[in-house]
Amino acid sequence: MQLKFTTFVAGVALATVAGAQQASNGQIQFVEIDGEREFTNQMIVRPLQMADLLAQGYSQSQAELLRRAAAERLHGLVLERIEPNDEYVISLPNGVDENTMAGDLMASGMYEYAEPNWMLYPLDTTPNDPQFNSQWWHQNINSEGGWDYGTGSTNVIAAVCDTGVDSNHPDLQAHLISGYNSVDNKTEAQGGSTEDINGHGTWVAGCVGAIGNNNNQVAGVAWDVSIMPVRVSNSSGGGAYLSDLTGGALWAGQNGAGSASVSYSGVESSSVGTTGTTLKNQYDCLMLWAAGNSNRSLNSAYDHANVIVVGATDQNNNRASFSNYGAPIDVVAPGVSILSTSMGGGTSSPSGTSFSTPITNGLCALLRATNPALSAQEIEDLVFDHAQNIGLASRFGNGLIDVEASMMNAGGGGGYPLTLDYGGSLVGGTTVSWTVTGSVWLNKVYIYNGSGAGSTTIPGIGVLEIANGRKVSQATANAAGTASASRFLPARLSGRTVNLQAIDDFGSLSAVSTTTIL
């Protein structure tokens, strides 16, 4: 085909760029909102991708030529290259504004998007009484039931891309790991500061993983997770470039984080979607982004396939009055008067989708700790599939997150919560004593025998990993979580192979034990 730069693709992309609206002359116009998104004389630009060009009918050589031309067109303007996303951060030439530059670039037909590198802001409201002494939200999302399956692991890293974290906070300090300053492009080891310069980041970190069961202050969703602080701003007001937010999240995924939350404005941005896709597909890391606090419907063009967008609910499981809504919302979580850690070593109760988002991040970390074999996509599916249906999808997405329901269905990867022990061998004509450890006080524990590998659903409890499971014994766990019982094995069972598995009321399993009765 003849090589030419079409304007069709450019028109589609331009019609969906962030913070833009249709002007009377038909041109797309980016619009600032003071204190939410503001121009910076910089833009984020992404050339058309090779796969898209080939799909349009360009040959390999033609597509490569077009992409080289797109890069050359930006010569002398590039401030930063975000290679994992194939994006360029560019400065604007003197006398050229964001709308003019976007129009010129998109009209060339060489770019997927060209949008402002917005200055974005943390999403919180004024804190309530700092002596507020109830974390009401744990009950609404069934945290306590979920903790029966696990409280996290320091082997799992959850990142918070925010204003930093108070490294001396007594309810965070022991679980903070070395982080990154995305403004200075320096790790802590290189001198990059991750100390909180605003207060917002310490609130956020506590929602994810304030240390629980330590007789001190509050508990996050994941008590034992490692928290990676990624500071995205060097301003006391907390304002951050979009590229520093996405760049910080990318660094977190590249350095071991299984999830990274961003509690800032700016979700209506093409770069946010690109970053989420890069993180999930290349680094097995989930990115979560706050829906925003403007009480408006988000543009459906930003229903990002690979970003978890989180709205906020109140104590009655209603949409918080400030929370944005619409098609991009994936789930909701509590966001009103969220008691959490605060800068200076104390606690306070801010409100905003800023806090709904790290609460959801905490659930993602819990799931990864409970079953390390889960992929980012599988964790996302667990969060979405087991959310509580509390109303219209246009307001609540898949629903209110449910820690217990998600954890109950997470499985155990290569390990199992319960351990079944019957002494090593089974002998026909004798009484066998069995013990199961790892359950919870007063839980009923059941032993099932099955015909082999497969599955058996136990209504109201869970799913066994054996086919045609039949209950052969049960007992109640003591205060140590141990259940014991005995059963006589008739002599006629000698020579029969059995496939035994334990399950308790919470659906926790033991490994399948296959043995032949002597």
N, C-alpha and C positions, 0 to 999 in steps of 0.2 A: 504494500500500500504506500501511497505518497505520504511522506512525513509532514504533518502539519500540527499546529497546536490548537486543539479544539477548545471552544469556550463552554461546551455543554457541561463537562465535568466541573469546571470552575464554577459555573453557575449553581450547581447543586451544592457544592461545598460551601460557597459563600452564603447561601441561604440558611445555613445552619451554624454559623460561627457564633461564638459566645458573646453575650452582651450586645447583640446587634438587633436592629429593627428596621423595617422597610420604610424608607423615606418616600415623600410624595413624588420624587423624580424617578423612583424605581431602584435607586441605589441603596445598598445595605449600609446602615450607619451604626457604628459602635456607640454605645451610650454609657457614660460614667454614672455611678451612684456614689456620692460622697460617703466615705466610711465603710463601703462594701467592696466596690471595685473602682479603681482609679487608673487613669492613663499614666504611663511611665516613660514615654518616648522610646519604647522598645516593643518588639513583636516576636511571637513564636511562629515559625514557618515550617511546614512539612511538605516536601516535594511529593508528587504523585508516586505511589509505590510501584515497584516493578510488576508485581502480580496484577495490579489494576490496569497498567498500561498494556500488558500482554493480553489481558481479557478484552481490551478495547480493539485489539487487532494489530497493534504495533509489533514489529519483529523485535527480536532480542537486541539487535544492534540499534534499531531506531529508538527503543525504549532507553537504552543506555545513553544514547546521544541526548535525548530529552532530559534525562536526569542530570547529566553533566551541565547542560545549559541552565537548568534550574539552579544548580549550585553556583555556577559562574555569575549568574544574574545578581547574586547576593554578595559578590566580592567587595571587600572593603567595609562591609556593614556588620559582619559576623562578630558577635561578642562571645558566643559559646556554642559549642556543638554538643547536642545531647544524643550521642551515638545510639544507645539502645532504642530510642524512639525515632531515630532518623529525623531529628528536628534541629533547627537553627534558631538561636536567639540573636536577633539583629537590632541594631540601633537605627533610628530614623534619620535620614539626611536632613540637614537644616532646611526649614521651611516646609517640610512634608509632615502631615499629621497621620494618625493611625488609619483613618478612613480612606484617605487618598492612597496610602501605601498598599492597603489591603486590596483596594480596587484595581490598582495597577498590577499587582502580583497575580491576583486571581484571574484577571482578564487574559493573562498570558497562557492560561490553560496548563501550566506546569506544576501547580501546587494543589495539594489536598486541602490545606487550610492556611490562612494567614490571619492571626488574631493577636490582640494586644497581650503583651506580657504584663497582665494586670498587677497592680498593687492590691493585695487581698488582706482581709483582716480576720482575727479570731472571732468566733461566733458565740458570744456569751452575753448574758444580761447581768445587771447589778446583783451581787450576792445578797442572800437573805441573812437572817440572824446567824452569826457564826457559832452560836451555841445550839443550833438545831441538832437534835440528838437522835434522829431516827433515819436510817437508810430505808425508807419505805419501798424503794424500787426493787430491792431484792425479792420481796414477796411477790410483786407483780410479774416478775420474769422467772419465778420458781428457782432462784439460785440455790436455796438450801437443798432441795431435792437433787439438783445437779451435782452438788458437792459430795453427795454420797457416792458418786462414781469417780470423783477425783477433783483435786483443787489446783491442778496445774503441775508444771515441772520447770525447774530452772534450765533444763535443756531446751526449752522452747522460748523463742524470743518474739516479743511483741514490740513493735516500734511505735513511738508517738512523734509525729512530725509537727512541732509546735514551737513555743517560745522558750523551750528548755525545761529542765526539771530541777527542783531544789535538791541537790545531791546530799544534803544533810538531814532531810526530812526523816524522822524516826520510823515512819510507816512505809518508807520507800527505799531507804538507803541500801539495805542489805541485798536488794534484788535489782539494783541499777547496774548496768554493764556499760562499757565504754561506748561512746556514741560519736556524733558527727555534727559539724557546723556547716550547713550547705551554703551559707552566704560566703564564708571564707574558704570553702572547699578544703576543710581540714578536719581530720579525725581528732579525737581528744589527745591521742598519743602525739599528734603533730602540733598540738597547741590550740586546737579548735575548742572554743568554750561551748558547753552545753548547759551551763547554769541558767536558771530561769531569770529572764530579765523583765517579765511582765506579770507572772502569776498564773496565767492561763494554762501553761503546760503542766504545772504541778497538779492543778485540778484534774486535767485530762489523764495524767499518769495514774492517779489514785483510782479513777474509775476502772481502768484496765486491771491494775494489779496491786493496790494497797495490800500490804501483808495482813493476812487474816489469822485468827486463832492465836494472837500474840498478846492479848490483854492490852491492846494499845489502839485507841482511836477507831478506825474504820476498816472495812474489808472491801477490796475490789472484787471483780468477778472471778479473776484467776489469782488466787492467793500466792501461788508459788512460781509464777511466770517470771522470766527475766525481762526487764523493761529496758529497751534501747532508746535513749533520748537523742532525737535529731532536731537540732535547733535551726529554724528556718528564717529567723529574723535577728538582727542586731539592734533593733529599735525598741525602746521601752514601751512604745505603743503597740508593738506586736505586728505591725504591717510587714508583709512579705511578698516578694515577687512570685508570680505563678511558677516560674521556672525553678525557683529555690524550693518550693513545695514539692513539685514533681521530682526534681533532682534529689531531694532528701529522701523521698520514698524509694526511688530507684536505688540509691546507695544502701538503704536498709535491706532491701531485697537481695542485693548483691552480697551482703555481708551477714546473711544468716537469718534475717527476720522472716517469720512465716506469715506475718500480717503487719500492716502499717496503716495507721489511721491519721487522717488530716481533718482537723476541726476548724476549718477556715471557710470563707466564702469561695466562690469560683467554680462550683460544680458544673455550671453551664459553660464548659470549655472543652474543645476538641482534644486538647493536650491531656486533659484528665483521663479521657477514655483511652487514648493511646498509651498512656503510662500504665493504666490498669491492665491492659492487654499484655504489655511487655512484662510486667511483674508476674502475672499469672502464668503466661506461656513459657517464659524463659527462666524464671527464678522460683516458681511454685510458691509465690507469695500473693496474698490477698491485699488489695488496697480498699480502704473504706474512706468515704468522704461525707462530710456533713451536708444535709439538705439545705440548710440556711434558715434564717430567722425572720424572713420578710413577710410571712403569712400570704404567700402567693403561689400560684400554680407554676411549676417549672416547665420549661419548654420540652416537649416530648422528643425533640431531636437529640436531647442529651440523656436518653435512657441508655446509659453506657452498659454494654453487655458484660464487661469485666471489671466493674467497680461496684462495690456495695454502697449504695446511697441510703443514708439513714435519717429518718424523720424522728420527731419527738412526740411523746405522750405525757399525760399528767397522771396524778394519783388515781384517777377514776378510769384510766385506759381510754380517755378521749384524746383526740389530737390536741397537742399543746397549742395555745392561741397564736403563738408566733411561728410555728413550724411550717415550712414550705411543704407542698404536696404535689401530686400529679404523677404522670407516668414514670418519671425517673426514680421514684421512691421504691426501694427494694424491700426494706423492713423498717419498723419503728422500734424505739426503745425509750425508756423513761428519760425525760429531759427537764423536769421542773423541780426545783429545790433539791438538787442532787448533792447530798452531803459527801464531801471528798476531801482529800488532802489539800492543804493550801500552803503557799509559800511562807516560810518562816517557821514551819514545824507544826502548825495547827490544822484546823479543819474549817470549812465553811460550805455554804450551800448555794452555788450558782445555778442558773438555768440556761438552757439553750440546746440546740442540736449538737453543739460542741461536745456535750457529755453523753448524749445518746450514742454517738459514734464510737467512742472508746469503750463504752459498756459492751457494745457489739463486738468490738475488737477483742475484749476479754473473753467472750464466748468462743470466738475463733481460736484463741490460744488454748483454752481449755480442751476443745475438741482435738486439737493437734497433739496435746500432751496425753490425752486419754488413748488416742490411737495414732501413733506416729506414722503409720502406713497410709493414712489418709492424704490424698492430694488436695491442693487448694480448691479445685473444683468440687471435690467430694465434701469438703468442709462447708463451702458455700451452699451446696445442696442441702446439707443437714440443717443449716441455719434457716434456709427458706422453707424447706418442706415441713419443718416441725414448729413453725411460728404459729402463734395463736391468732385465729381469725376473729378480729374485733371490729370489722367493718369493711367499707368499700376499698377495693384495691387502689382506687384513685386517691385515697387519703392515707392508706396504711400499707400499700404494697402487698407483700406476702403475709404481713401481720406483725404482731408484737413478738419479739424474740422470746423463746422459752428454753431456758438453760437445761432444765430437767429433761424435757422431751428430746432435745437435741443430743444430750449426753447419753440418754438411754439407748439411742439408736446408733451410737458412734462405733460400737464394736470395740475390740481390743487390740487390733493389729497383730503383732507377733506375741503378745502376752495376754493373760486373762486375769481378771480381778479375783476369781475364786481358785482355790487349789483343792482338788479331790484326792484323798489318800485312803486306800483300803488295805494297806499292809503289804502290797507287792504281788500277791497272788490270791486267786479265788479257788476254793476247793469244794466240790460237791459233797453234800452230806455234812457240812459244817456251818457254823454261824460266822458271818463276816461282819466286822465292825468297820464303819467308814466315818471319816471326818472331813468336813469342808471348812476351810479357813478363808478369811477375806470378805465375809459378809458384814452385815450391820445388825446390831442388837435388836432382837425381836423379829427380825426378818425370818420368814419361812424359807427353807432351803430344800430343794427337791432333787432327787437323783432319777434320771431317765435312762432307759436302754433303747437303742435304736438298731435298725438293720444295717446301717453303714453310713457313708457320707451322704449328706443331703440337708434337708431342713425340716423342722417341725415347728409350727407356730403354737405357742401356749397362750391362749387368749388372755389379754390383760396383763401379761408378764413380758414376753419377748419371744425370740426365735432361737431354737436349738440348731446346732450344726450337725445333727444326725437325722436320718430319715425314719419315719414311722416311730417316733419317740413314744415310749410308754413309761409312765411313772412307776418306779419300783420301791421308792422309799422317800421319807421326808422327815425333817426335824426343824426346830426353832433355834436360831443363833443366840448365843449368850452375849454378855456384855463385851466380850473380846471379839465378837463377830464369828465365833466358831460354832458349828452345828455338828452333832454326832448322833449316830443311831446304829442299830444292828439288825441283821436279817438272816434268816436261815436259808441256805441254798440246798434244795433237794438233790440227792445223789443222781437222779435222772438227768440233771443239767450238765453233768460232766461231759466234756468234749465240745460244748457249745461255745461259740465266740460271741462276746458281748461288746457293745460300744456304749460306754457310759459317759454321761455328762451331767454336771451339776448346774442348776440355775436357781437364783433366788427371786424374791418378790420384785426387786428392782430390775430384773432382767440380766443381771451380771452372770457371766458364764465361767465355768472351768474349761480347761482343755479337754478334748475328747480322749478317753482312755479306752483302748481296744485290747482285750485280753481273752484268752481261752480258759474256761473253767476246767480245772484239773479233776 
